[in-house]
Amino acid sequence: MQHPALGGMGTTTIWLACGATDMRKGFDGLAVLVQQVLAQSPHSGALFAFRGKRGDLVKLLWYDGQGLCLFSKRMDRGRFVWPQTKTGSVSLTPAQLSMLLEGIDWRRPERTWSPSLAG
């Protein structure tokens, strides 16, 4: 299932900015981080995710072809699961992003069914 606010992500590249981000940053501040810290273009069509220090707020920056879009989500309970490294970025699949936005540990999801041996 895809996140409704993001529509059909399809083959969009998704990048998590590792470490904590100052959540006071808006469109311009996050776009500068994408360029200077992640060495990417904020207008590439990729989606860039940032998490605050407390871990309960995430912001997503995405260029839709006409302008930058900024989405945010704050968890009432729990935290968003983020990589332990303080610098760099991690690439996610749309399914991993969906789990992250639901507060699920996208790094080690538990399957509800395991195949048994044939025969």
Backbone hydrogen bonds in HBPLUS format (Angstrom, degrees):
<---DONOR---> <-ACCEPTOR-->    atom                        ^
c    i                          cat <-CA-CA->   ^        H-A-AA   ^      H-
h    n   atom  resd res      DA  || num        DHA   H-A  angle D-A-AA Bond
n    s   type  num  typ     dist DA aas  dist angle  dist       angle   num
A0006-LEU N   A0003-HIS O   3.05 MM   3  5.57 144.8  2.18 114.3 124.2     1
A0007-GLY N   A0004-PRO O   3.33 MM   3  5.25 154.0  2.40  98.4 105.8     2
A0012-THR N   A0009-MET O   2.95 MM   3  5.53 161.3  1.99 140.1 146.2     3
A0047-LEU N   A0013-THR O   2.81 MM  34  6.24 162.8  1.84 162.8 167.8     4
A0092-LEU N   A0014-ILE O   2.94 MM  78  5.33 157.2  1.99 140.0 146.3     5
A0015-TRP N   A0047-LEU O   2.81 MM  32  6.19 165.2  1.83 165.0 169.6     6
A0049-ALA N   A0015-TRP O   2.74 MM  34  6.10 161.9  1.78 163.4 169.0     7
A0016-LEU N   A0090-VAL O   2.78 MM  74  5.16 162.8  1.81 153.2 159.3     8
A0090-VAL N   A0016-LEU O   3.07 MM  74  5.16 146.2  2.18 135.7 146.0     9
A0017-ALA N   A0049-ALA O   2.87 MM  32  6.05 167.9  1.89 167.0 167.9    10
A0018-CYS N   A0088-GLY O   2.99 MM  70  5.51 162.1  2.03 139.2 142.8    11
A0021-THR N   A0051-ARG O   2.82 MM  30  5.74 158.3  1.87 151.5 157.6    12
A0025-LYS N   A0022-ASP O   3.15 MM   3  6.05 169.6  2.16 123.5 126.7    13
A0030-LEU N   A0026-GLY O   2.98 MM   4  5.97 165.8  2.00 159.2 163.2    14
A0031-ALA N   A0027-PHE O   2.96 MM   4  6.08 153.3  2.03 147.2 155.5    15
A0032-VAL N   A0028-ASP O   2.99 MM   4  6.22 151.3  2.07 148.6 155.5    16
A0033-LEU N   A0029-GLY O   3.16 MM   4  6.47 152.5  2.24 139.5 146.6    17
A0034-VAL N   A0030-LEU O   2.95 MM   4  6.26 154.6  2.01 149.7 156.5    18
A0035-GLN N   A0031-ALA O   3.12 MM   4  6.41 155.2  2.18 144.3 150.0    19
A0036-GLN N   A0032-VAL O   2.82 MM   4  5.96 179.1  1.82 164.1 164.1    20
A0037-VAL N   A0033-LEU O   2.82 MM   4  5.15 149.1  1.92 132.2 142.7    21
A0038-LEU N   A0033-LEU O   3.21 MM   5  6.69 154.2  2.28 153.8 160.2    22
A0040-GLN N   A0034-VAL O   3.01 MM   6  5.60 172.2  2.02 143.1 144.4    23
A0044-SER N   A0041-SER O   3.16 MM   3  5.32 153.5  2.24 119.5 117.2    24
A0048-PHE N   A0061-LEU O   2.88 MM  13  5.12 166.1  1.90 152.0 156.8    25
A0061-LEU N   A0048-PHE O   2.79 MM  13  5.12 161.4  1.83 150.5 156.2    26
A0050-PHE N   A0059-LYS O   2.81 MM   9  5.20 152.1  1.89 154.7 163.1    27
A0059-LYS N   A0050-PHE O   2.82 MM   9  5.20 157.0  1.88 146.8 154.6    28
A0052-GLY N   A0057-LEU O   3.05 MM   5  5.57 161.0  2.08 154.1 157.4    29
A0055-GLY N   A0052-GLY O   3.18 MM   3  5.33 134.8  2.40  99.5 111.8    30
A0080-PHE N   A0055-GLY O   2.84 MM  25  5.67 168.9  1.85 166.3 164.3    31
A0075-MET N   A0056-ASP O   2.75 MM  19  5.10 155.9  1.81 147.4 155.7    32
A0058-VAL N   A0073-LYS O   2.96 MM  15  5.47 157.8  2.01 153.7 161.0    33
A0073-LYS N   A0058-VAL O   2.94 MM  15  5.47 151.8  2.02 154.7 161.2    34
A0060-LEU N   A0071-PHE O   2.76 MM  11  5.03 161.2  1.79 146.0 151.3    35
A0071-PHE N   A0060-LEU O   2.90 MM  11  5.03 163.4  1.92 148.3 153.1    36
A0062-TRP N   A0069-CYS O   2.99 MM   7  5.18 156.2  2.05 147.5 152.7    37
A0069-CYS N   A0062-TRP O   2.64 MM   7  5.18 155.6  1.70 152.2 161.1    38
A0064-ASP N   A0067-GLY O   3.19 MM   3  5.97 160.6  2.23 160.2 154.7    39
A0097-LEU N   A0093-THR O   3.00 MM   4  6.33 158.9  2.04 156.0 161.9    40
A0098-SER N   A0094-PRO O   2.98 MM   4  6.19 156.8  2.03 145.9 152.0    41
A0099-MET N   A0095-ALA O   3.04 MM   4  6.35 155.9  2.10 146.4 152.3    42
A0100-LEU N   A0096-GLN O   2.88 MM   4  6.12 162.6  1.91 151.7 156.8    43
A0101-LEU N   A0097-LEU O   2.91 MM   4  6.15 162.8  1.94 155.8 159.2    44
A0102-GLU N   A0099-MET O   3.01 MM   3  5.07 138.8  2.18  99.7 112.1    45
A0104-ILE N   A0099-MET O   2.93 MM   5  5.02 160.6  1.97 150.9 144.6    46
A0103-GLY N   A0100-LEU O   2.98 MM   3  5.17 160.4  2.02 108.6 114.5    47
